[in-house]
Amino acid sequence: MRSDAYYQYRGGHLYCEQVALADIARRAGTPCYVYSAAAIVDRFAAYDRAMAGVPHTICYAVKANSNLSVLRLLAEAGAGFDIVSAGELFRVVKAGGDPGKTVFSGVGKRADEIEYALEQGVHAFNCESADEMRLIDAVAARLRRPARVAFRVNPDIDAQTHKYISTGLRENKFGVNIADAPALYREAQRYENLRVTGVSCHIGSNLLKVEPMLEAVDKVLALVDELRSGGLAISELDLGGGLGVAYRDDEREPEIESTIAALCARASGRGLTLHVEPGRSIVAAAGVLLTRVLYRKSNGDKQFVVVDAAMTELIRPALYEAWHDIEPLRLIPERGNVVADVVGPVCESGDFLAKDRSLANVAPGDHLAVLTAGAYGFVQSCNYNSRPRPAEVLVEGHRWREVRARETFEDLIRGE
Ligand SMILES: *Cc1c(COP(=O)(O)O)cnc(C)c1O
């Protein structure tokens, strides 16, 4: 296993900070998500150090992990937030986050969501179309509250990531074509209730290469210069999120502090306030999904490890062909390894956590940890097959507590 300051084996037992994960599995049950508070706060601090020299806000992308306790940790550390729905803003407010440090992204904001965001006093809308601009102006007029707006521009850059999480190409639904942006900014000047002060971009998620990010910054800076020379007062630049994480040993992730410092250096000297919107790079490695082995079976020469977690808890392998390392909570070296598919109970052939994977030769009743599962894990869980969603646990030093209870059967039928 990749060694990590937050998840380590001690005496053959896997720990999160100072807590043995087997204790959590036994007492909270499985499947269950576990997050290290220190891992989250430390990664946020790396962003903060990288940006210390420029006026900035780090807007944590709520969609990566929206648990209230995670949001509260980040709010207390000074984070702002990047939201993509009114529901996410509701969570930010409930967690004590500052709407004034929150930006509203997303390609399909509804009028009621724009209204709620204005009432709560969000900092800005990252606007993605001319239609949306007109709607924001109309809602702002009705509420008599001017709306700060940045256009999310699409710099037409291949982020070199999985096709479902690449967003910066012209063929993607996101943003406005960077070539069309100047005309849009000029049009926006005519709307009385808009304050168009920013430019934003976000080219994709899980970016492992720095070059596309630098290329995007350069293109967007050229746009800022062009808009300014046309008389527009652009004071804010939002560089989006997307920094990748290494899910497997042969991947190298961009180091947060040096990468973000390099991006900021590119953009410095123009008097811009910088925003970033990191999600995955803050929470992914901070979380694991605990699961219990139900059965072993083989069909001919193929081996299966059937576990109690499924695509309903972690859909990333099925949706993005994602790889997650899977490690036993207790090391028993004499048992050796097996090559197997790790599968859940859901009635879909796409329901797997790993395929043809060499892993510990586990037996029924053993516990496993699916690593690097803190981002886009629980938030994409669902009730398919009428499976109650799992518990979530937050570890702080030698203490741990449930920060979301496992759903009950009653939860499953609420509202029906
Ligand atoms: C998803 C998203 C993010 C966060 O992306 P990560 O890859 O998790 O850092 C940031 N900004 C916008 C607009 C997004 O859609």
The ligand as a Gaussian input file, in Angstrom:
#p B3LYP/6-31G(d) Opt

LIG

0 1
 C      -16.541000      19.486000     -10.317000
 C      -16.110000      20.892000     -10.370000
 C      -15.033000      21.311000      -9.597000
 C      -14.214000      20.383000      -8.741000
 O      -13.472000      19.503000      -9.511000
 P      -12.397000      18.545000      -8.805000
 O      -11.873000      17.747000      -9.931000
 O      -13.143000      17.730000      -7.825000
 O      -11.372000      19.413000      -8.170000
 C      -14.705000      22.650000      -9.630000
 N      -15.391000      23.534000     -10.395000
 C      -16.436000      23.151000     -11.154000
 C      -17.152000      24.156000     -11.966000
 C      -16.835000      21.817000     -11.176000
 O      -17.849000      21.451000     -11.937000

